[in-house]
Amino acid sequence: MAYDYSDLVENTKRWLEQAYRSGWINKEAGQLESLDARAPNDLFNHSETRPLIVAFMGGTGVGKSSLLNRLAGKAVARTGIERPTSREVTLFHHQTVAIQNLPADLPLASITLAQHDDESKKNIIWIDMPDFDSTEQSNKHLVLQWLPHIDVLIYVVSPERYKDEKAWRLLLAESARHAWLFVLNQWDLGQFEQYDDFKLQLRKAGFEEPIIFKTACVEGFQADEFEALQSTIMSLATRNTIKELEQRNLQVRKDELNHKLQGFSRLLGSEAAFQHIPGLWQEQWQHAANLLQQGFIWPIQQLASYYAQHAADLITLPSTSRFSSAKTEAGLWDDWAQARFDDALDELIINAGQVGIPATPLKNQLAPIRKKAPKIIQAQSELAARQALANPGNVLHRVFLKFVRLCEFVLPFSAICWVGYQVFIGYYKSNMSDVDYLGVNFAVHSTLLIAISWLTPYFILKKLKPSLEKSALRGLNKGLTNAMSLIDNEVSQVLENIRHEHTEQVKQISAIREQCEVTDSLRKLSADSKNHLSRMLIN
């Protein structure tokens, strides 16, 4: 079971690593230090059968070590003389039980091992923990190192110190991970008001019916419930109980992991937010595009004039250094345009952050577009200008000019043919009769006819020839519109890619969370538990 949980943690770490790299989660927000994969079973190399691990925990001077000595029937834990303070971990177990794996990084000098041969206590390992409220930081470190390996914690207090703040904070932090028994020790000095107050505190902590034993380490005290404490612990040392505690411990850790993953899911943003962001971009881009187009009016006019003057270079020698230098000087995209475009993208990132979308993935994927936009504007405007200069005017205009060019050849040719025909016919008739040959008037009129048939199409072509500057201006405006559309599509594609990435991130994290759900077997065990164990587990 511990391996199962460790596998979930490893899957989560792998997901976090790739989420870090892509910017969905930052290092500060995505931390797993609070998740502990250690379990009691780790001490025994995951053996199928193992003893129940029971630990005494409490503040200074409450009598933990004395209770363990009573359970052992001999002095196995050191008890203080001048100031009752425990600074070491005492393990009391059957001589046939071997602990193969001690918690890592523990100072061996702080561990006391004591063995017994009592078969009735063979299935229990007793541990006396250091005083958690001690000023010694090493004591706190020892307690925290051992806690993940404990099945049942016996929380020992005294009438004088049952409200100890440090130990109480630890109880609240660890309450769901273990089964708990509570001992109000030194009861010979206590009062029932203290017992009721302690029980009320436990209920507030989540224990509906906490099991509290009143004990006194003095001989002959009638109200001592030490035998009931010992009997309860012995009744828990069964394979089924240990199995249920393991399942409970596993599920608590899965719940903690699930809660952590739920927090990561919130950091990823909601699907509704990602559906809303394209609309925000369209509003922002419409405003930015209008502003850019207004700012491009004068540069476009200047560039159109330049293109009209260097149309031949543009079409035939576009790569010459002279033309490239001139393009740079007369280009559309300048620092002002870049600043306006950057403002639009920055506003999009800010708006995305306000609706809960992580800014880093959006910022990273939009960065190339910031550099790409000038190239798109330049390429599209130049392409459209080339096309416009290569085919000036509109379609009807070009068709009419083709017709006039045809007339420029056909009309003079027809006039010459007609004059030649008239000359031939006139000559023929003058020889057949006394009719005078063609005179001066015919020569003048025929010359005028030929001239008019040629000059009329010529002047029409000259007057109706499309303006290269207007054609370049029209082409540049068309290219600018196309470029704006391409930039819009580039950004929209980035937003779509990020939405797909978000969906994939949510899918991966949901798959891990599904494995953290409560199993049917655990539900059944929890529902069927009506014994002491159910009262020892926090709800």
JOWO-V399729 format. One record per residue. PSI is psi in whole degrees, -180 to 180 (999 if undefined). BURIAL is b if it has 9 or more other C-alpha atoms within 8 Angstrom, else e. D_CENTER is the distance of its C-alpha to the mean C-alpha in Angstrom with 1 decimal. Layout:
# JOWO-V399729
[[PSI BURIAL D_CENTER] [PSI BURIAL D_CENTER]]
This chain:
# JOWO-V399729
[[-38 e 29.3] [-38 b 28.0] [-38 e 27.0] [-45 e 25.2] [-41 b 23.1] [-36 b 22.7] [-41 e 21.4] [-42 b 18.7] [-42 b 17.7] [-41 e 17.8] [-40 b 15.6] [-41 b 13.0] [-40 b 13.6] [-41 e 13.3] [-43 b 10.0] [-38 b 8.8] [-46 e 10.8] [-29 e 9.3] [-35 b 5.7] [-49 b 7.8] [-38 e 9.8] [-2 b 7.6] [6 b 6.3] [-31 b 2.5] [137 b 4.7] [163 e 8.3] [-37 e 11.4] [-39 e 13.0] [-34 e 10.6] [83 b 9.9] [144 e 13.5] [17 e 15.7] [-31 e 19.0] [-12 e 20.1] [126 e 20.0] [119 e 23.4] [-2 b 24.3] [150 e 28.0] [162 b 30.5] [-35 b 34.3] [-21 b 34.8] [-25 b 33.5] [-14 b 36.9] [24 b 38.8] [38 e 37.0] [39 e 35.7] [154 e 39.3] [-39 e 40.0] [137 e 42.4] [163 e 42.0] [162 b 43.5] [134 b 42.0] [115 b 40.7] [133 b 41.9] [142 b 41.4] [130 b 43.2] [142 b 41.1] [-175 b 42.2] [-176 b 43.4] [132 b 46.3] [14 e 49.8] [-10 b 48.9] [29 b 50.6] [-50 b 47.9] [-36 b 50.0] [-38 b 53.1] [-42 b 51.6] [-40 b 50.5] [-36 b 54.0] [-42 b 55.5] [-38 e 53.3] [-23 b 54.3] [8 e 57.9] [170 e 58.1] [99 e 56.6] [-21 b 53.5] [140 b 51.4] [136 e 52.6] [143 b 53.5] [155 e 53.9] [-67 e 57.3] [-48 e 57.1] [112 e 53.5] [94 b 52.0] [128 b 48.7] [127 b 46.9] [10 e 45.2] [167 b 44.6] [127 b 43.4] [124 b 46.2] [124 b 45.8] [115 b 48.6] [167 b 48.7] [149 b 51.1] [-19 e 52.6] [-9 e 51.5] [129 e 47.8] [129 e 45.9] [109 e 42.6] [-31 e 41.2] [102 e 37.9] [152 e 38.0] [142 e 34.8] [152 e 33.7] [23 e 34.8] [136 b 37.4] [119 e 40.7] [-25 e 43.4] [-17 e 45.9] [12 b 44.1] [125 b 44.6] [125 b 47.9] [132 e 48.7] [137 b 51.5] [160 e 52.7] [171 e 54.9] [22 e 56.7] [110 e 56.5] [-29 e 55.6] [-21 e 54.7] [21 e 51.8] [-32 b 50.8] [22 b 47.5] [135 b 46.2] [122 b 44.9] [137 b 45.6] [130 b 43.7] [115 b 44.7] [153 b 41.8] [162 b 42.4] [118 b 42.7] [-28 b 39.2] [10 b 40.5] [154 b 42.4] [-13 e 42.1] [117 e 41.6] [-27 e 37.9] [-32 e 38.7] [-47 b 39.5] [-40 b 36.1] [-42 e 34.6] [-43 b 36.8] [-46 b 36.0] [-31 e 32.2] [-34 b 32.7] [-25 b 34.9] [-44 e 33.2] [-16 b 30.8] [13 b 34.0] [135 b 35.9] [-53 b 36.7] [127 b 38.9] [127 b 39.0] [105 b 42.3] [111 b 41.6] [129 b 44.9] [172 b 46.0] [160 b 49.4] [-29 b 51.0] [-29 e 50.7] [33 b 47.0] [-8 b 45.2] [23 e 43.1] [125 e 41.8] [-44 e 38.5] [-49 e 36.9] [-35 b 37.7] [-38 b 36.6] [-39 e 33.2] [-41 e 32.8] [-46 e 34.1] [-35 e 31.5] [-32 e 28.6] [3 e 30.0] [-39 b 31.8] [-14 b 29.7] [-18 b 29.7] [168 b 33.5] [145 b 36.7] [137 b 38.8] [147 b 42.5] [135 b 43.9] [121 b 47.1] [90 b 49.0] [167 b 51.3] [39 b 54.5] [-20 b 55.2] [-17 e 58.8] [5 e 57.7] [174 b 55.4] [156 e 55.8] [-26 e 54.5] [-37 e 52.9] [-39 b 50.6] [-47 b 49.9] [-39 e 49.0] [-41 e 46.8] [-42 b 45.0] [-37 b 44.5] [-40 e 43.2] [-42 e 40.5] [-37 b 39.4] [-40 b 39.2] [-30 e 36.9] [-12 e 34.7] [-2 e 34.5] [109 b 37.6] [-46 b 39.7] [76 e 42.7] [144 b 42.3] [113 b 45.0] [127 b 46.8] [135 b 49.8] [116 b 52.4] [158 b 54.0] [129 b 56.5] [46 e 57.5] [145 e 61.2] [141 e 63.9] [9 e 65.4] [121 e 62.7] [-35 e 63.0] [12 e 59.6] [128 b 57.7] [28 b 55.1] [-41 b 54.4] [-38 e 55.8] [-38 e 53.4] [-48 b 50.5] [-40 b 51.6] [-40 e 52.3] [-45 b 48.8] [-41 e 47.1] [-35 b 49.4] [-19 e 48.6] [-15 b 44.9] [59 b 45.6] [159 b 45.4] [-41 e 43.3] [-42 e 41.9] [-44 b 40.9] [-39 b 39.2] [-43 e 37.3] [-39 b 36.2] [-38 b 35.2] [-44 b 33.1] [-40 b 31.4] [-46 b 30.9] [-43 b 29.5] [-44 b 27.1] [-35 b 25.9] [-44 b 25.5] [-37 b 23.2] [-39 b 21.3] [-40 b 21.1] [-43 b 19.7] [-41 b 17.1] [-41 b 16.4] [-40 e 16.2] [-43 e 13.8] [-34 b 11.5] [-39 e 12.2] [-40 e 11.1] [-38 b 7.6] [-40 b 7.8] [-35 e 9.0] [-26 b 6.4] [-20 b 4.2] [161 b 7.7] [158 b 10.7] [-36 e 12.3] [-38 e 15.2] [-41 b 13.4] [-30 b 12.4] [-26 e 16.0] [-26 e 17.3] [-36 b 15.9] [-37 b 18.4] [-39 e 21.2] [-40 b 20.2] [-42 b 20.3] [-41 e 23.6] [-45 e 25.1] [-42 b 24.0] [-36 b 25.2] [-43 e 28.5] [-44 e 29.3] [-40 b 28.4] [-42 b 30.2] [-42 e 33.3] [-42 e 33.3] [-42 b 33.0] [-37 e 35.8] [-40 e 38.0] [-19 b 37.5] [-6 b 38.3] [-53 e 41.7] [-46 e 43.8] [-34 b 42.1] [-41 b 42.4] [-43 b 46.1] [-41 b 46.7] [-36 b 44.9] [-41 b 46.9] [-42 b 50.1] [-45 b 49.3] [-37 b 48.4] [-37 b 51.7] [-27 e 53.7] [38 e 52.0] [-40 b 51.5] [-42 e 53.4] [-38 b 51.2] [-42 b 48.0] [-40 b 49.2] [-37 e 51.2] [62 e 49.9] [-15 b 46.3] [5 e 45.4] [150 e 48.2] [-34 e 47.4] [-46 e 49.4] [-39 b 47.4] [-40 b 44.0] [-41 e 45.0] [-38 e 46.1] [-41 e 42.9] [-41 e 40.9] [-34 e 43.3] [16 b 43.2] [160 b 39.5] [-42 b 37.5] [117 b 34.2] [-171 e 34.8] [-36 e 33.1] [-46 e 33.4] [-41 b 31.7] [-41 b 28.9] [-40 e 28.4] [-39 b 28.4] [-42 b 25.8] [-39 b 23.6] [-40 e 24.1] [-44 b 23.0] [-40 b 19.7] [-39 e 19.2] [-38 b 20.1] [-44 b 17.6] [-41 b 14.7] [-46 b 16.3] [-38 b 16.8] [-42 b 13.1] [-34 b 12.3] [-25 e 15.2] [9 e 14.0] [15 b 10.7] [130 b 8.5] [133 b 6.4] [-32 b 9.4] [-49 b 8.8] [-40 b 7.9] [-43 b 10.6] [-42 b 12.8] [-42 e 12.8] [-21 b 13.7] [-17 b 16.2] [-45 e 17.9] [-31 e 20.1] [-31 b 21.2] [-40 b 22.6] [-25 e 24.9] [-27 e 25.6] [-47 b 26.8] [-39 b 30.2] [-37 e 30.9] [-45 b 30.3] [-47 b 32.6] [-47 b 35.2] [-46 e 35.2] [-40 b 35.5] [-41 b 38.0] [-41 b 40.2] [-46 b 40.1] [-36 b 41.1] [-42 b 43.8] [-48 b 45.2] [-39 b 45.4] [-40 b 47.0] [-31 b 49.6] [-30 e 50.4] [74 e 51.0] [156 b 52.1] [178 b 52.8] [-176 e 51.8] [-48 e 53.0] [-40 e 56.2] [-46 e 57.1] [-37 b 56.7] [-42 e 58.8] [-42 e 61.5] [-35 b 61.7] [-40 e 62.1] [-42 e 64.9] [-39 b 66.6] [-38 b 66.3] [-42 e 68.0] [-33 b 70.6] [-25 b 71.1] [-43 b 72.5] [-46 e 74.0] [-50 b 76.0] [-40 b 77.8] [-42 e 78.5] [-41 e 79.9] [-42 b 82.0] [-42 b 83.4] [-41 e 84.2] [-43 e 86.0] [-43 b 88.0] [-40 e 89.0] [-43 e 90.1] [-39 e 92.2] [-44 b 93.8] [-46 e 94.7] [-41 e 96.2] [-41 b 98.1] [-41 b 99.6] [-45 e 100.6] [-33 b 102.3] [-27 b 104.1] [-24 e 105.9] [-16 e 106.9] [-173 e 108.3] [15 e 109.3] [136 e 105.9] [147 e 104.8] [164 e 101.8] [140 b 98.5] [-162 e 99.0] [-39 e 97.1] [-42 e 95.3] [-40 e 93.7] [-42 b 92.5] [-47 e 91.0] [-39 e 89.3] [-37 b 88.0] [-45 e 86.6] [-39 e 84.9] [-46 b 83.5] [-41 b 81.9] [-44 b 80.6] [-41 e 79.1] [-24 b 77.5] [-42 b 75.8] [-34 b 75.0] [-54 b 73.6] [-34 b 70.5] [-49 b 70.2] [-34 e 70.0] [-45 b 67.7] [-40 b 65.3] [-41 e 65.5] [-35 e 65.0] [8 e 62.2] [128 e 60.3] [145 e 56.6] [123 e 55.3] [-35 b 53.1] [-43 b 51.4] [-38 b 50.7] [-44 b 49.5] [-39 b 47.1] [-44 b 46.0] [-40 b 45.3] [-41 b 43.5] [-41 b 41.3] [-40 b 40.4] [-43 b 39.5] [-38 b 37.5] [-41 b 35.6] [-43 e 34.8] [-40 b 33.6] [-42 b 31.5] [-41 b 29.9] [-40 e 29.2] [-42 b 27.7] [-42 b 25.4] [-44 b 24.3] [-38 e 23.7] [-48 b 21.7] [-42 b 19.3] [-37 b 19.3] [-38 e 18.5] [-45 b 15.4] [-38 b 14.2] [-41 e 15.1] [-42 e 13.4] [-37 b 10.0] [-41 b 10.9] [-41 e 11.8] [-41 e 8.7] [-44 b 6.9] [-40 b 10.0] [-40 e 10.0] [-45 b 6.8] [-38 b 8.5] [-43 e 11.7] [-44 b 11.1] [-32 b 10.2] [-35 e 13.1] [-39 e 15.3] [-40 b 15.1] [-34 b 15.7] [-34 e 18.6] [-11 e 20.2] [-3 b 20.1] [156 b 22.2] [131 e 25.8] [156 e 28.2] [-37 e 31.4] [-37 e 33.6] [-37 b 32.1] [-42 b 32.6] [-43 e 36.2] [-43 b 36.8] [-38 e 35.6] [-33 e 37.6] [-8 e 40.7] [105 e 40.7] [10 e 43.6] [-163 e 44.9] [-35 e 44.5] [-38 b 41.1] [-31 b 39.5] [-16 b 40.8] [-10 b 39.3] [137 b 35.7] [145 b 33.7] [999 e 32.7]]
